[in-house]
Amino acid sequence: MNKNRITFTICTLVVLTIFCAIAFYVTNGVQIIKLNNMYKDIRILENKISLYYLDNGSIPIKDESIIYFENNSINPNDNEIYYEIDISKLENLDISYGKGVFGAKDKYIINEESHTIYYYLGIEYKDEMFFSRDINYEYVDLENY
């Protein structure tokens, strides 16, 4: 009987370990899918907004600026003015986020100066928040040109 308890305990530990490993990989898999969807959305928006800008001479934004936006991956060429992107002005747009489905912060914003696009709500991946593509921006001093 003592052998059966030891065997049962070992089997239980093995099953729990496997279950925890599966849960970990599934959670990471879902997080990376969300992050990749945000990256894909931003690439699509960059292309659509560039075409819109060429055709209209302006960026497709809503009227009021976003009062406050700050994160670790901000482009150093940004000024302090951010606008919500008016996605209704962009044709044939297939994006995963930014439609207001996940609350008031579920929107894409764009900086007035640099035209860098951010997901205002952000995506969490490995205990870190991401708001834009992971690009190493460098400051450009336009007064030297």
C-alpha positions as CSV (number, residue, x, y, z in Angstrom):
1,M,0.0,0.0,0.0
2,N,2.9,2.4,0.7
3,K,4.3,1.7,-2.8
4,N,0.9,2.7,-4.3
5,R,0.9,6.0,-2.5
6,I,4.4,6.8,-3.7
7,T,3.6,5.9,-7.2
8,F,0.4,7.9,-7.1
9,T,2.2,11.0,-5.7
10,I,4.9,10.7,-8.4
11,C,2.3,10.4,-11.1
12,T,0.4,13.4,-9.7
13,L,3.5,15.5,-9.6
14,V,4.4,14.6,-13.2
15,V,0.9,15.4,-14.4
16,L,0.9,18.7,-12.5
17,T,4.3,19.6,-14.0
18,I,3.1,18.8,-17.5
19,F,-0.1,20.8,-16.9
20,C,1.9,23.8,-15.6
21,A,4.3,23.7,-18.6
22,I,1.4,23.5,-21.1
23,A,-0.4,26.5,-19.3
24,F,2.8,28.5,-19.5
25,Y,3.4,27.9,-23.2
26,V,-0.3,28.6,-24.0
27,T,-0.2,31.8,-22.1
28,N,3.0,32.9,-23.8
29,G,1.6,31.8,-27.1
30,V,-1.5,34.0,-26.7
31,Q,0.6,36.9,-25.6
32,I,2.9,36.7,-28.6
33,I,0.0,36.4,-31.0
34,K,-1.5,39.6,-29.5
35,L,1.8,41.4,-29.8
36,N,2.3,40.3,-33.4
37,N,-1.2,41.4,-34.2
38,M,-0.4,44.8,-32.9
39,Y,2.8,45.0,-34.9
40,K,0.9,43.9,-38.0
41,D,-1.7,46.6,-37.4
42,I,0.9,49.3,-37.0
43,R,2.6,48.2,-40.3
44,I,-0.7,48.3,-42.1
45,L,-1.6,51.7,-40.6
46,E,1.9,53.1,-41.5
47,N,1.3,52.2,-45.1
48,K,-2.3,53.4,-45.3
49,I,-1.5,56.7,-43.5
50,S,1.5,57.3,-45.9
51,L,-0.8,56.9,-48.9
52,Y,-3.5,59.1,-47.2
53,Y,-0.9,61.8,-46.5
54,L,0.3,61.7,-50.1
55,D,-3.3,62.1,-51.4
56,N,-4.6,64.6,-48.9
57,G,-1.6,66.5,-47.4
58,S,-2.7,65.7,-43.9
59,I,-2.9,62.7,-41.6
60,P,-6.2,61.0,-40.9
61,I,-7.0,62.1,-37.3
62,K,-9.8,63.0,-35.1
63,D,-10.1,66.6,-34.0
64,E,-9.0,66.6,-30.4
65,S,-5.5,65.7,-29.3
66,I,-4.7,63.1,-26.7
67,I,-3.8,65.0,-23.5
68,Y,-1.3,62.5,-22.0
69,F,0.7,59.7,-23.5
70,E,4.0,58.4,-22.2
71,N,5.8,55.1,-22.5
72,N,9.2,53.6,-22.5
73,S,9.5,53.1,-26.3
74,I,8.5,56.6,-27.3
75,N,10.2,58.1,-30.4
76,P,12.6,60.8,-29.3
77,N,11.5,62.8,-32.4
78,D,7.9,63.1,-31.1
79,N,6.5,66.3,-29.9
80,E,3.9,66.4,-27.1
81,I,0.9,66.3,-29.4
82,Y,-0.8,62.9,-30.2
83,Y,-4.0,62.4,-32.1
84,E,-6.4,59.5,-32.4
85,I,-6.2,58.0,-35.8
86,D,-9.6,58.2,-37.6
87,I,-9.7,54.7,-39.0
88,S,-12.9,55.5,-40.8
89,K,-10.9,57.7,-43.2
90,L,-8.7,54.7,-44.3
91,E,-10.1,52.3,-46.9
92,N,-9.9,48.5,-46.8
93,L,-8.5,48.5,-43.3
94,D,-8.1,45.0,-41.7
95,I,-6.7,45.5,-38.2
96,S,-7.1,43.5,-35.0
97,Y,-7.2,46.4,-32.5
98,G,-8.0,50.1,-32.4
99,K,-11.7,49.8,-33.0
100,G,-12.9,50.6,-29.4
101,V,-14.0,47.0,-28.7
102,F,-11.7,46.7,-25.7
103,G,-12.6,50.0,-24.1
104,A,-11.9,53.7,-24.5
105,K,-8.1,53.2,-24.8
106,D,-8.5,50.7,-27.6
107,K,-7.3,53.1,-30.3
108,Y,-4.3,53.9,-32.4
109,I,-2.7,57.3,-32.0
110,I,-0.2,59.1,-34.0
111,N,2.4,61.8,-33.1
112,E,1.9,65.1,-34.9
113,E,5.6,65.6,-35.5
114,S,7.1,62.2,-36.2
115,H,4.0,60.4,-37.4
116,T,5.0,57.5,-35.2
117,I,2.0,55.2,-34.5
118,Y,1.2,53.8,-31.0
119,Y,-1.5,51.5,-29.7
120,Y,-2.9,53.6,-26.8
121,L,-4.0,50.6,-24.7
122,G,-0.8,48.6,-25.2
123,I,-0.1,44.9,-25.2
124,E,1.4,43.1,-22.3
125,Y,4.1,40.5,-23.1
126,K,6.4,38.9,-20.5
127,D,5.3,41.4,-17.8
128,E,6.2,44.4,-20.1
129,M,3.9,46.8,-21.9
130,F,4.4,47.4,-25.6
131,F,2.8,50.4,-27.4
132,S,4.5,50.4,-30.7
133,R,6.9,48.4,-32.9
134,D,10.3,47.7,-31.2
135,I,12.4,50.1,-33.2
136,N,15.5,51.8,-31.9
137,Y,14.7,55.4,-32.7
138,E,17.5,58.0,-32.9
139,Y,17.0,61.7,-32.3
140,V,17.3,63.8,-35.5
141,D,18.3,67.4,-34.9
142,L,16.6,69.1,-37.9
143,E,18.2,72.5,-37.1
144,N,21.6,71.0,-38.3
145,Y,20.2,70.3,-41.8
